[in-house]
Amino acid sequence: MMTLWNRQILAIMRIDLAKTFFAKRGLWIYLLALSPAVPMLLHSLLDRHEGNSDFGQDVQIFAGIFQFFYLRIAIFFGCVGIFMNLFRGEMVDKSLHYYLLAPVRREVILVGKFLSGLVASVTIFCGSVLVQWCSLFCHHPASLLNSYMFTGPGASHLVSYLVAAACACVGYGSVFLAAGVLFRNPLIPAAVILLWESADGILPALLKKISVIYWLKSICPISIPSPKGNNSILNLLIFDVDPAPARVAILNLMLLAGFVVVWAAIRARRIEIGYGSE
């Protein structure tokens, strides 16, 4: 039985991966994922032209863009576009019934779709992290880069950013997949989740741990210092209050994703197709 389910999951993944990677309506996700690389590359070109080479500042720049923009906006909305369309998009396209009429358990359909969205999102957003890394540091001398990457903490920093991006896809992806299954208009729960994640900086310590961004911040290798002055917006986004160990953060995100996917799979058993009301 498990072998049959595995074959069915792989078949669903192959179908959905093709749709996700090559769909025209998903082009904006690639643009969103690669958008941080543009200012990083311009920064590198400008520094090379002016002869500036502040490596420590560039390390802080990467950490700031990754935590403020990439995790909170790029991956968040990218996962909205990828995972909510796995079910809700099929309903809009009037093609979900082809899956439901096949001799496949609905839980298997959901798991296959989740894994396809996960493979696509991790490939896109982790690949973008590598592009951003090369774009920002390409103007520094090779000897300095080799020292940072292989003698210093550079390799571990890069791995931490890749793991944080992948965990963001797992955490946000599972939540938005469930939203696409449970809600007729999943954009409303997406807006609620965005407000909750944005308000994490003012939540009590216990409530912080309910958000995905708290655990993602704990995986990031560099803490962003609080800005000088009374910048309430940045102080709201910077929440260096008792970060969890990285291993604990990764484990909790995996447990969260597993719980949400299982719950969504159970609810998927009761999905009914009514295209006339969509």
C-alpha positions as CSV (number, residue, x, y, z in Angstrom):
1,M,0.0,0.0,0.0
2,M,2.8,2.4,0.9
3,T,4.5,1.7,-2.4
4,L,1.3,2.5,-4.3
5,W,0.9,5.8,-2.4
6,N,4.5,6.7,-3.0
7,R,4.0,6.1,-6.8
8,Q,0.9,8.2,-6.7
9,I,2.6,11.0,-4.8
10,L,5.5,11.1,-7.2
11,A,3.1,11.2,-10.2
12,I,1.2,14.1,-8.6
13,M,4.5,15.9,-7.9
14,R,5.6,15.5,-11.6
15,I,2.4,17.0,-12.8
16,D,2.3,19.9,-10.4
17,L,6.1,20.7,-10.6
18,A,5.6,21.3,-14.3
19,K,2.7,23.6,-13.6
20,T,4.6,25.5,-10.9
21,F,7.9,26.0,-12.7
22,F,6.6,26.9,-16.1
23,A,3.2,28.6,-15.5
24,K,3.1,32.1,-17.0
25,R,1.1,33.4,-14.0
26,G,4.0,32.4,-11.7
27,L,6.6,34.6,-13.4
28,W,6.1,37.2,-10.7
29,I,7.4,34.7,-8.1
30,Y,10.8,34.5,-9.9
31,L,10.9,38.3,-10.2
32,L,10.1,38.6,-6.5
33,A,12.7,36.0,-5.5
34,L,15.5,37.7,-7.5
35,S,14.5,41.3,-6.7
36,P,17.0,41.6,-3.8
37,A,19.9,40.6,-6.1
38,V,19.4,43.8,-8.2
39,P,20.3,46.4,-5.5
40,M,23.0,44.0,-4.2
41,L,24.6,43.9,-7.7
42,L,24.3,47.6,-8.1
43,H,25.9,48.1,-4.7
44,S,28.8,45.9,-5.7
45,L,29.3,47.7,-9.0
46,L,29.2,51.1,-7.3
47,D,31.7,50.0,-4.6
48,R,34.0,48.6,-7.3
49,H,33.8,51.8,-9.2
50,E,34.5,54.0,-6.2
51,G,37.2,51.6,-4.8
52,N,35.3,50.9,-1.6
53,S,35.5,47.5,0.0
54,D,33.9,47.4,3.5
55,F,33.4,43.7,3.9
56,G,31.9,43.9,7.4
57,Q,29.3,46.4,6.2
58,D,28.3,44.1,3.3
59,V,27.8,41.2,5.7
60,Q,25.4,43.4,7.7
61,I,23.7,44.6,4.5
62,F,23.0,41.0,3.5
63,A,21.7,40.1,6.9
64,G,19.4,43.1,6.9
65,I,17.9,42.5,3.5
66,F,17.5,38.8,4.2
67,Q,15.7,39.3,7.5
68,F,13.7,42.5,6.7
69,F,12.7,41.9,3.0
70,Y,13.5,38.4,1.9
71,L,11.9,36.4,4.7
72,R,9.0,38.8,5.5
73,I,8.0,39.8,2.0
74,A,9.6,37.8,-0.8
75,I,9.3,34.3,0.6
76,F,6.0,35.1,2.4
77,F,4.2,36.3,-0.8
78,G,6.0,33.8,-3.0
79,C,4.6,31.0,-0.8
80,V,1.1,32.6,-1.0
81,G,1.3,32.4,-4.8
82,I,2.7,28.9,-5.0
83,F,0.9,27.0,-2.2
84,M,-2.5,28.7,-2.3
85,N,-2.8,27.9,-6.0
86,L,-2.2,24.2,-5.4
87,F,-5.9,23.7,-4.5
88,R,-7.6,27.0,-4.9
89,G,-6.0,27.7,-8.3
90,E,-7.1,24.3,-9.5
91,M,-10.7,25.2,-8.6
92,V,-10.4,28.5,-10.4
93,D,-9.1,26.7,-13.5
94,K,-11.8,24.0,-13.1
95,S,-9.3,21.2,-13.1
96,L,-9.3,19.9,-9.5
97,H,-12.0,17.4,-10.3
98,Y,-9.6,15.4,-12.5
99,Y,-7.6,14.7,-9.3
100,L,-10.7,13.9,-7.2
101,L,-12.1,11.5,-9.9
102,A,-8.9,9.5,-10.0
103,P,-8.6,6.4,-7.8
104,V,-6.3,8.3,-5.3
105,R,-7.0,9.1,-1.7
106,R,-7.4,12.8,-1.1
107,E,-4.7,12.8,1.6
108,V,-2.3,11.5,-1.0
109,I,-3.3,14.2,-3.4
110,L,-2.7,16.9,-0.8
111,V,0.7,15.4,0.2
112,G,1.8,15.2,-3.4
113,K,0.8,18.8,-4.0
114,F,2.5,20.0,-0.9
115,L,5.7,18.3,-1.8
116,S,5.7,19.7,-5.3
117,G,5.1,23.2,-4.0
118,L,7.9,22.6,-1.4
119,V,10.4,21.4,-4.0
120,A,9.5,24.4,-6.3
121,S,9.7,27.0,-3.6
122,V,12.9,25.7,-2.0
123,T,14.6,25.6,-5.4
124,I,13.5,29.1,-6.4
125,F,14.2,30.9,-3.1
126,C,17.3,29.0,-2.0
127,G,18.7,29.5,-5.5
128,S,18.0,33.2,-5.2
129,V,20.0,33.3,-1.9
130,L,23.0,32.0,-3.8
131,V,22.5,34.6,-6.5
132,Q,22.2,37.3,-3.9
133,W,25.3,36.1,-2.1
134,C,27.4,36.2,-5.3
135,S,26.0,39.5,-6.3
136,L,26.9,41.3,-3.1
137,F,30.3,39.8,-2.5
138,C,31.6,39.5,-6.0
139,H,33.6,42.7,-6.0
140,H,35.7,41.7,-3.0
141,P,39.2,40.2,-3.5
142,A,39.3,36.5,-4.0
143,S,41.8,36.1,-1.1
144,L,39.4,37.8,1.3
145,L,36.4,35.8,0.1
146,N,38.4,32.5,0.5
147,S,39.4,33.5,4.0
148,Y,35.8,34.4,4.9
149,M,34.3,31.3,3.4
150,F,36.8,28.6,4.3
151,T,38.7,30.0,7.3
152,G,36.1,32.3,8.8
153,P,32.3,31.8,9.4
154,G,31.2,32.5,5.8
155,A,30.3,28.9,4.8
156,S,28.3,28.4,8.0
157,H,26.6,31.8,7.5
158,L,25.6,30.8,4.0
159,V,24.3,27.4,5.1
160,S,22.2,29.1,7.8
161,Y,20.6,31.5,5.3
162,L,19.8,28.6,3.0
163,V,18.3,26.6,5.9
164,A,16.3,29.7,7.0
165,A,15.0,30.2,3.4
166,A,14.1,26.5,3.1
167,C,12.4,26.5,6.6
168,A,10.4,29.6,5.6
169,C,9.1,27.7,2.6
170,V,8.1,24.7,4.8
171,G,6.4,26.9,7.5
172,Y,4.6,29.4,5.3
173,G,3.9,26.8,2.6
174,S,2.1,24.4,5.0
175,V,0.0,27.3,6.4
176,F,-1.0,28.6,3.0
177,L,-1.7,25.2,1.6
178,A,-4.1,24.7,4.5
179,A,-5.7,28.1,3.8
180,G,-6.2,27.1,0.2
181,V,-8.0,24.0,1.3
182,L,-10.1,25.5,4.1
183,F,-11.2,28.9,2.8
184,R,-13.1,29.9,-0.3
185,N,-11.1,33.2,-0.4
186,P,-7.6,32.3,1.0
187,L,-6.4,35.9,0.6
188,I,-8.2,36.9,3.8
189,P,-6.4,34.4,6.0
190,A,-3.2,35.4,4.2
191,A,-3.8,39.1,5.2
192,V,-4.5,38.0,8.8
193,I,-1.3,35.9,8.9
194,L,0.7,38.9,7.5
195,L,-0.6,41.2,10.2
196,W,0.2,38.6,12.9
197,E,3.8,38.1,11.6
198,S,4.3,41.9,11.3
199,A,3.1,42.4,14.9
200,D,5.5,39.9,16.3
201,G,7.7,42.6,17.7
202,I,5.1,43.8,20.1
203,L,3.7,40.5,21.2
204,P,4.4,38.9,24.6
205,A,7.2,36.4,24.6
206,L,4.9,33.4,24.7
207,L,2.8,34.6,21.7
208,K,6.0,35.4,19.7
209,K,6.6,31.7,19.5
210,I,3.3,31.1,17.7
211,S,4.6,33.0,14.7
212,V,6.8,31.5,11.9
213,I,9.1,34.6,11.7
214,Y,10.2,34.1,15.3
215,W,11.7,30.7,14.6
216,L,13.1,31.9,11.2
217,K,14.9,34.8,13.0
218,S,16.4,32.3,15.4
219,I,18.0,30.4,12.5
220,C,19.6,33.5,11.0
221,P,23.4,33.6,11.9
222,I,23.6,37.4,12.4
223,S,21.5,39.5,14.7
224,I,20.6,43.0,13.4
225,P,21.4,45.7,16.0
226,S,18.7,48.1,16.9
227,P,18.9,51.3,14.9
228,K,20.0,54.5,16.5
229,G,17.3,57.0,17.3
230,N,13.6,56.4,17.8
231,N,12.7,54.5,14.7
232,S,9.6,52.7,15.8
233,I,9.1,50.7,12.6
234,L,12.5,49.1,12.6
235,N,12.4,48.6,16.4
236,L,9.1,46.7,15.7
237,L,10.7,44.4,13.2
238,I,13.8,43.7,15.3
239,F,12.9,41.4,18.0
240,D,16.1,40.1,19.6
241,V,14.2,38.8,22.6
242,D,15.4,35.4,23.7
243,P,16.0,33.8,20.3
244,A,15.7,30.0,20.3
245,P,18.6,27.7,19.4
246,A,18.7,27.1,15.7
247,R,18.1,23.3,16.0
248,V,15.1,23.9,18.2
249,A,13.8,26.5,15.7
250,I,14.2,24.0,12.8
251,L,12.5,21.2,14.7
252,N,9.6,23.4,15.8
253,L,9.0,24.5,12.2
254,M,9.0,20.9,11.0
255,L,6.5,19.9,13.7
256,L,4.3,22.9,12.8
257,A,4.3,22.0,9.1
258,G,3.6,18.4,9.9
259,F,0.7,19.2,12.1
260,V,-0.8,21.7,9.6
261,V,-0.4,19.3,6.6
262,V,-2.0,16.4,8.5
263,W,-4.9,18.7,9.6
264,A,-5.4,19.9,6.0
265,A,-5.3,16.3,4.7
266,I,-8.1,15.4,7.1
267,R,-10.1,18.4,6.0
268,A,-9.4,17.6,2.4
269,R,-11.5,14.5,2.7
270,R,-14.6,16.7,2.8
271,I,-13.8,18.9,-0.2
272,E,-16.8,19.2,-2.6
273,I,-16.5,20.7,-6.1
274,G,-19.1,23.3,-6.9
275,Y,-17.8,25.3,-9.8
276,G,-21.0,27.1,-10.2
277,S,-20.4,28.9,-6.9
278,E,-16.7,29.6,-7.4
